[in-house]
């Protein structure tokens, strides 16, 4: 991507001129260009200039590019352009209120300047990359951080030594931009304003684009496995802060998702690290108590057993056997299934958390996901060994799910599980449960302004179930399914998820270490969190989309 020759630099400047002319046909009181530039290893720099004459803006920008190229062409590895629009003066208090009342954290989508010529200013992406706007907890309102603002000003404008105090700022200038990212000799058009602001528009078929994302993200997840087989669990990328905690469920499901990507394009190099990571899970988390086994997890008050951990490990072992036809982990998976069944009573009701090693009850219920995970884990193993006890346990659990109206949770694991169960037992009551699990949630999913990856997982499992239901002649049930609406909603979320939760270079370049998070999925409303389960949920939904939609 680097502009590495003088000829390419001249070509790039010509493209800028044409691009600006296309976007500057409407007369504005002021014109402005922002140039974001840098290499893969470091946060980008941003330079801008504003003038009433667009010609002067263009000339200054081209002169500045010449200086950067002469000084260090590697700083032109990533280059993004933002053309100023919608410049508007506001009071500081108006801005604070707008930031504080955002429905979802980190969704204020305008740039901010501290003077009318934007001589001190930050693009929207800069403000989040430098945590000028931040939220400590995703469920609490985000806010402007005075210390981070001053740090960002002094770093970007070293000649400015004054400290900005929020209670003394009266007015600011907010703005939108039209943007483009330079890649492979072309300016890629980016979305402007709204939730997708600053991310590339698709330039190929949607499935091609999603397949590339899946393969690139698989490479990211593969690289994230360290020598021991453990993952780098995740990052808060604004300041390259590694997340130090760990979680057995997420370790196993991340390996499961990486195995799934081999169904899109087989890559044998992944298997060594996958096997190492599976062995890490066995060595660190797998414990046998009497004739049954459990996956353990560290807790603040000791060590605990989670129902979902046993299930996630079975997913991992079953998928490994499916991909490789190697049954070396079958006995371990069967022992874990005994552990799950130990945590299911005669009425199909589960216990979520046990103490280890005593197996005493710690928490009857923690999170609804564990129930669907447990049922799915038993079904995945049943599909390998045909042990009737596993299927009978799942059917008992489903009677509990139906009686207790578990469809109200709209849980993706239950969607997965219902799809698998209806393959084996295509009974009307199970199909009805699968329909109810998504039908009342469709409007919420469409309107949701965060890249909530499990929505796509849920809908893809439902889509597979509904298609099969129709093929098997359940016409009355199919009439309830809103199948065309479901397909449209899947396409909507596939694109929204891509554009609001994936680190393309045009987004990664504003974070502390772009190369560490490039091609990773992130959760914007939780400090752009980049964690292994964020990769897993996105991969699983997208793999299903590529293979089955």
C-alpha positions in Angstrom: 0.0 0.0 0.0 3.0 2.3 0.6 3.5 5.2 -1.9 7.0 4.1 -2.7 8.0 6.0 -5.9 7.9 9.6 -7.1 5.7 8.5 -10.1 3.1 6.9 -7.7 3.2 10.1 -5.6 2.4 12.2 -8.6 -0.4 9.8 -9.6 -1.8 10.0 -6.1 -1.8 13.8 -6.1 -3.7 13.8 -9.4 -6.3 11.4 -8.0 -6.7 13.7 -5.0 -7.3 16.7 -7.3 -9.9 14.9 -9.2 -11.6 13.5 -6.0 -11.7 17.0 -4.4 -13.1 18.6 -7.5 -15.9 16.0 -7.6 -16.7 16.7 -4.0 -16.4 20.5 -4.0 -19.0 21.4 -6.6 -21.3 23.0 -4.0 -20.0 26.3 -2.8 -19.1 26.3 0.9 -18.0 29.2 3.2 -14.9 27.1 4.0 -13.1 24.2 2.4 -10.9 21.8 4.2 -8.9 18.6 3.8 -7.6 16.2 6.4 -4.7 13.9 5.6 -4.3 10.9 7.8 -1.0 9.0 7.2 1.3 6.6 8.8 2.8 3.1 8.8 1.3 -0.2 10.1 3.1 -0.3 13.4 2.2 3.1 14.8 -0.8 5.4 15.3 -1.3 7.6 12.2 -0.7 11.4 12.2 -3.4 13.8 11.0 -2.6 17.1 9.2 -5.3 19.4 7.9 -5.8 22.9 6.3 -8.8 25.0 5.9 -9.4 28.0 3.5 -12.1 29.9 1.6 -10.3 29.0 -1.6 -10.3 25.2 -2.5 -7.4 25.7 -4.8 -5.2 26.8 -1.9 -6.3 23.9 0.2 -5.3 21.5 -2.6 -1.9 23.1 -3.3 -1.0 23.1 0.4 -2.0 19.4 0.7 0.1 18.4 -2.3 3.1 20.4 -1.0 2.8 18.7 2.4 2.7 15.2 0.7 5.9 16.1 -1.1 7.6 16.9 2.2 6.4 13.7 3.8 7.6 11.6 0.9 11.0 13.2 0.9 11.4 12.8 4.7 10.1 9.2 5.0 8.0 7.5 2.4 7.1 4.7 4.8 4.8 7.2 6.5 2.6 7.0 3.4 1.9 3.3 4.0 -1.6 4.1 5.1 -3.2 7.3 3.6 -6.7 8.5 4.2 -8.4 11.7 3.0 -11.3 13.5 4.6 -13.0 16.4 2.9 -14.8 18.9 5.2 -18.6 19.3 5.1 -21.3 20.5 7.5 -19.1 22.8 9.6 -21.3 24.1 12.5 -20.6 26.1 15.6 -22.0 24.8 18.9 -21.7 25.6 22.6 -19.4 23.4 24.6 -22.4 22.4 26.8 -24.4 21.3 23.7 -21.5 19.0 22.8 -21.2 17.5 26.3 -24.9 16.8 26.4 -24.9 15.1 23.0 -21.9 12.9 24.0 -23.4 12.0 27.4 -26.8 11.1 25.9 -25.6 8.8 23.1 -27.8 5.7 23.1 -24.7 3.5 22.7 -21.2 4.4 23.7 -18.7 5.7 21.2 -21.3 6.5 18.6 -20.8 10.3 18.4 -19.8 10.5 14.8 -18.6 14.1 14.2 -15.2 15.7 14.3 -14.5 18.5 16.7 -12.5 21.7 16.3 -11.7 24.4 18.9 -11.6 27.3 16.4 -13.4 28.2 13.2 -10.4 27.4 11.0 -10.0 24.0 12.7 -6.3 24.8 13.5 -6.9 22.6 16.6 -9.2 19.8 15.6 -9.7 16.1 15.7 -11.5 13.7 13.3 -14.1 11.5 14.8 -11.7 8.5 14.5 -8.9 10.4 16.2 -11.1 11.2 19.2 -11.8 7.5 19.8 -8.3 6.4 19.0 -6.9 8.8 21.6 -9.9 8.2 24.0 -10.9 11.9 24.0 -14.4 10.5 24.1 -14.5 7.4 26.3 -16.6 5.2 28.4 -15.3 3.2 31.3 -18.2 0.7 31.4 -20.2 0.0 28.2 -23.5 0.2 30.2 -22.8 3.7 31.5 -22.7 6.9 29.5 -19.5 7.9 27.7 -17.9 11.3 28.4 -15.2 13.7 27.3 -11.9 13.2 29.0 -10.1 16.4 29.9 -6.7 14.8 30.5 -6.8 12.7 27.3 -7.8 15.8 25.3 -4.9 17.8 26.6 -2.5 14.9 26.0 -3.8 14.6 22.5 -3.5 18.4 21.8 0.1 18.5 23.1 1.1 15.4 21.1 -0.5 16.6 17.9 0.4 20.3 18.3 3.7 20.5 20.2 3.9 24.3 20.0 0.7 24.5 22.2 1.5 24.5 25.8 -1.7 25.8 27.4 -4.0 23.5 29.2 -7.6 23.3 28.1 -10.1 23.4 31.0 -13.6 22.1 30.1 -15.3 24.7 32.3 -13.6 27.5 30.4 -14.4 26.3 26.8 -17.4 28.2 25.5 -17.8 27.3 21.8 -16.6 24.5 19.5 -17.0 23.6 15.8 -18.3 20.2 14.8 -18.1 18.8 11.3 -18.7 15.8 9.0 -16.4 14.6 6.3 -16.5 12.7 3.0 -13.6 10.3 3.1 -11.5 8.0 0.9 -8.7 5.5 1.6 -5.8 4.9 -0.7 -5.3 1.2 -1.5 -3.8 -0.6 -4.5 -3.4 2.6 -6.5 -7.1 3.7 -6.0 -9.1 5.9 -3.7 -11.7 3.7 -2.0 -14.9 5.5 -1.2 -15.8 5.4 2.5 -19.2 5.8 4.1 -19.9 9.3 5.3 -21.8 10.1 8.5 -24.0 7.6 10.4 -22.9 4.3 12.1 -20.8 3.2 9.2 -18.9 6.5 9.0 -15.3 6.2 7.7 -15.5 2.6 6.6 -15.1 1.4 3.0 -18.2 0.7 0.9 -18.2 -2.8 -0.7 -16.3 -2.8 -4.0 -17.0 -6.4 -4.9 -19.9 -8.9 -4.4 -20.9 -9.2 -0.8 -20.0 -12.9 -0.5 -16.5 -12.2 -2.0 -16.0 -9.4 0.5 -17.2 -11.5 3.5 -15.0 -14.4 2.4 -11.9 -12.2 2.4 -12.8 -10.9 5.8 -13.2 -14.5 7.1 -9.9 -15.6 5.8 -8.1 -12.4 7.0 -9.7 -12.7 10.4 -8.7 -16.4 10.6 -5.1 -15.4 10.0 -5.5 -12.8 12.8 -6.9 -15.4 15.2 -4.2 -17.9 14.2 -1.5 -15.4 14.9 -3.1 -14.7 18.3 -2.2 -18.2 19.5 1.1 -17.9 21.4 3.7 -20.7 21.8 2.0 -22.3 24.8 -1.3 -22.7 22.9 -3.0 -19.9 24.9 -4.5 -17.0 23.1 -3.6 -13.3 23.5 -7.1 -12.9 25.0 -7.8 -9.4 23.7 -7.0 -5.7 23.6 -8.4 -2.3 24.3 -6.7 -0.8 21.2 -6.7 2.9 21.9 -3.6 2.6 24.0 -2.7 -1.0 23.1 -3.8 -2.3 26.5 -3.9 -6.1 26.7 -6.8 -7.8 28.5 -5.1 -10.0 31.1 -8.1 -12.1 32.2 -8.9 -15.5 30.6 -11.9 -17.6 30.0 -12.3 -21.3 29.2 -15.5 -21.0 27.2 -14.0 -18.4 24.9 -10.7 -20.3 24.5 -12.6 -23.4 23.2 -15.1 -21.5 21.1 -12.3 -19.5 19.5 -10.6 -22.7 18.4 -14.0 -24.0 17.2 -14.5 -20.9 15.0 -10.9 -21.2 13.6 -11.7 -24.8 12.7 -14.9 -23.6 11.0 -12.9 -21.3 8.7 -11.2 -24.4 7.2 -14.6 -25.2 5.7 -14.4 -22.0 3.7 -10.8 -22.5 2.6 -8.6 -25.3 4.0 -5.3 -24.1 5.4 -3.2 -26.9 6.8 -0.7 -24.6 8.5 -3.4 -23.8 11.1 -3.5 -27.3 12.4 -0.3 -27.4 14.4 -1.3 -24.3 16.5 -4.9 -25.6 16.7 -3.7 -28.9 18.2 -1.4 -27.1 20.5 -4.3 -24.9 21.7 -6.5 -27.9 22.2 -3.8 -29.5 24.3 -3.5 -26.4 26.3 -7.2 -26.6 27.1 -6.8 -30.2 28.2 -3.7 -29.5 30.3 -5.0 -26.4 32.0 -8.8 -26.8 32.3 -9.8 -30.5 32.0 -10.4 -32.3 35.3 -11.8 -35.7 36.0 -13.9 -36.3 39.1 -15.0 -39.9 39.6 -16.3 -41.1 36.2 -17.1 -37.7 34.8 -15.1 -34.7 33.6 -15.3 -30.9 33.8 -13.6 -27.9 32.4 -12.6 -25.5 35.2 -12.3 -21.7 35.3 -10.5 -19.4 37.7 -12.8 -17.2 39.8 -12.3 -14.5 42.3 -13.1 -16.9 45.2 -11.3 -20.0 43.9 -11.9 -22.4 41.0 -15.3 -23.1 39.5 -17.0 -25.3 36.9 -19.2 -23.7 34.3 -21.8 -25.7 32.5 -21.0 -23.7 29.3 -17.3 -24.6 29.6 -18.0 -28.3 29.2 -20.2 -27.6 26.2 -17.7 -25.3 24.5 -15.0 -27.9 24.8 -17.3 -30.5 23.2 -17.9 -28.1 20.3 -14.2 -27.8 19.9 -13.5 -31.6 20.0 -16.4 -32.5 17.7 -15.5 -29.8 15.1 -11.9 -31.0 15.1 -13.0 -34.6 14.4 -15.4 -33.4 11.7 -12.6 -31.4 9.9 -9.8 -33.9 10.4 -11.6 -37.3 10.7 -9.3 -37.8 13.8 -11.3 -39.2 16.8 -8.4 -38.8 19.3 -10.5 -36.5 21.6 -13.7 -38.6 21.5 -13.3 -40.1 24.9 -12.5 -36.8 26.5 -15.7 -35.3 24.9 -17.7 -38.2 26.3 -16.4 -37.7 29.8 -17.3 -34.0 29.5 -20.8 -35.0 28.4 -21.2 -37.0 31.6 -20.2 -33.8 33.4 -23.0 -31.9 31.7 -25.6 -34.6 32.5 -24.5 -34.4 36.1 -25.6 -30.8 36.0 -29.1 -31.6 34.4 -31.8 -32.8 36.7 -34.7 -35.3 36.0 -36.9 -32.3 34.9 -34.4 -31.0 32.3 -33.4 -28.1 34.5 -29.7 -27.2 34.6 -27.3 -26.1 37.3 -24.9 -23.5 36.0 -21.9 -23.3 38.4 -20.3 -25.8 40.7 -17.4 -25.5 43.0 -14.2 -27.4 42.1 -13.2 -29.9 43.3 -16.1 -30.5 45.8 -18.9 -30.3 43.0 -21.0 -28.4 45.5 -23.6 -26.0 44.1 -22.2 -22.5 43.7 -24.8 -20.8 41.5 -28.0 -22.4 40.2 -28.2 -19.8 37.4 -25.7 -17.4 36.0 -26.4 -16.7 32.3 -29.0 -18.1 29.9 -26.4 -19.0 27.3 -25.2 -22.0 29.3 -28.5 -23.9 28.8 -28.4 -23.7 25.0 -24.7 -24.4 24.9 -25.1 -27.5 27.0 -27.9 -28.9 24.9 -25.9 -28.2 21.7 -22.8 -29.8 23.1 -24.7 -33.0 23.8 -26.2 -33.0 20.3 -22.8 -32.4 18.7 -21.5 -35.5 20.5 -24.6 -37.5 19.7 -24.0 -36.8 16.0 -20.6 -38.5 16.5 -21.4 -41.5 18.8 -25.2 -42.0 18.6 -25.4 -42.4 22.3 -29.2 -42.3 23.0 -28.7 -41.0 26.5 -27.4 -37.7 25.1 -30.4 -37.2 22.8 -32.8 -38.1 25.6 -31.2 -35.6 27.8 -31.5 -32.9 25.2 -35.2 -33.7 24.6 -35.8 -33.5 28.3 -34.0 -30.1 28.4 -36.1 -28.9 25.5 -39.3 -29.7 27.4 -38.0 -27.4 30.1 -37.1 -24.7 27.6 -40.6 -24.9 26.0 -42.4 -24.9 29.3 -40.4 -22.0 30.7 -40.7 -20.0 27.4 -37.0 -19.8 26.7 -37.8 -18.4 23.3 -38.2 -15.0 25.0 -34.4 -14.9 25.4 -33.8 -14.9 21.6 -30.6 -16.9 22.3 -28.2 -17.8 19.5 -27.1 -21.0 21.2 -30.8 -22.1 21.4 -31.1 -21.3 17.7 -28.1 -23.4 16.9 -29.4 -26.2 19.1 -33.0 -26.1 17.7 -31.6 -26.4 14.1 -29.6 -29.4 15.1 -32.4 -31.1 17.0 -34.9 -30.7 14.2 -32.5 -32.5 11.9 -32.7 -35.5 14.2 -36.3 -35.0 15.5 -38.3 -33.0 13.0 -41.2 -32.4 15.3 -43.6 -29.5 15.1 -43.0 -28.3 18.7 -39.3 -27.9 18.1 -39.8 -26.1 14.8 -42.3 -23.8 16.6 -39.8 -23.1 19.3 -37.2 -22.2 16.7 -39.6 -19.8 15.0 -40.6 -18.1 18.2 -36.9 -17.7 19.2 -36.4 -15.1 16.4 -39.8 -13.8 15.1 -40.5 -11.3 17.9 -36.9 -10.0 17.8 -36.7 -9.0 14.2 -37.6 -5.4 14.5 -35.1 -5.0 17.4 -32.3 -6.6 15.4 -33.0 -4.4 12.4 -32.9 -1.2 14.5 -29.9 -2.2 16.7 -27.1 0.3 16.1 -24.3 -1.9 17.4 -22.5 -4.8 15.6 -24.1 -7.4 17.9 -22.5 -10.5 16.2 -24.7 -13.2 17.8 -27.7 -11.8 15.9 -26.3 -13.1 12.7 -25.5 -16.5 14.3 -29.0 -16.8 15.5 -30.6 -15.8 12.2 -28.3 -18.1 10.1 -29.3 -21.1 12.3 -32.9 -20.1 12.0 -32.6 -19.7 8.2 -31.2 -23.2 7.8 -34.0 -24.6 10.0 -36.8 -22.8 8.2 -35.5 -23.9 4.8 -35.5 -27.5 5.9 -38.9 -27.1 7.5 -40.3 -25.9 4.2 -38.7 -28.8 2.3 -40.2 -31.3 4.7 -43.7 -30.0 4.1 -44.5 -28.0 7.2 -46.3 -25.4 5.2 -48.4 -23.9 8.0 -45.3 -23.3 10.1 -43.5 -22.0 7.1 -46.2 -19.4 6.6 -45.3 -18.0 10.0 -41.6 -17.8 9.3 -41.5 -14.4 7.5 -38.8 -16.1 5.4 -38.3 -13.3 2.9 -38.0 -10.7 5.7 -35.5 -13.0 7.5 -33.4 -13.2 4.4 -33.4 -9.4 4.0 -32.6 -9.0 7.7 -29.6 -11.3 7.3 -28.3 -9.3 4.4 -28.8 -6.1 6.4 -26.9 -7.4 9.5 -24.1 -8.9 7.4 -23.3 -5.5 5.9 -23.9 -3.6 9.2 -21.6 -5.9 11.1 -18.9 -5.5 8.5 -19.1 -1.8 8.4 -19.3 -1.1 12.2 -17.2 -3.8 13.8 -14.2 -4.8 11.7 -10.7 -3.3 11.7 -10.1 -2.3 8.2 -6.9 -0.3 7.8 -8.8 2.9 7.6 -10.0 2.3 11.1 -7.1 0.5 12.6 -4.7 3.3 11.6 -6.0 5.6 14.4 -5.3 3.1 17.2 -2.0 2.7 19.0 -0.6 -0.4 17.2 -2.5 -0.9 13.9 -0.7 -4.1 12.9 -1.8 -5.9 16.1 -5.5 -5.4 15.5 -5.7 -5.2 11.7 -8.4 -7.6 10.4 -9.8 -8.1 13.9 -13.5 -7.7 14.9 -14.2 -5.2 17.7 -17.0 -4.1 19.9 -17.3 -0.3 19.5 -19.5 0.3 22.5 -17.0 -1.4 24.9 -13.9 0.7 24.1 -13.4 -0.9 20.7 -12.7 -4.2 22.6 -10.9 -6.8 20.4 -11.3 -10.1 22.3 -11.2 -13.7 21.1 -14.9 -14.2 21.5 -15.6 -11.2 19.3 -13.6 -13.0 16.6 -15.5 -16.3 17.3 -19.0 -14.9 17.1 -18.4 -12.9 13.9 -16.6 -15.8 12.2 -19.3 -18.4 13.0 -22.0 -16.1 11.6 -20.1 -15.2 8.5 -18.9 -18.8 7.8 -22.6 -19.9 7.9 -23.5 -17.0 5.6 -20.8 -18.0 3.1 -21.6 -21.7 3.2 -25.4 -21.8 3.5 -27.0 -18.5 2.3 
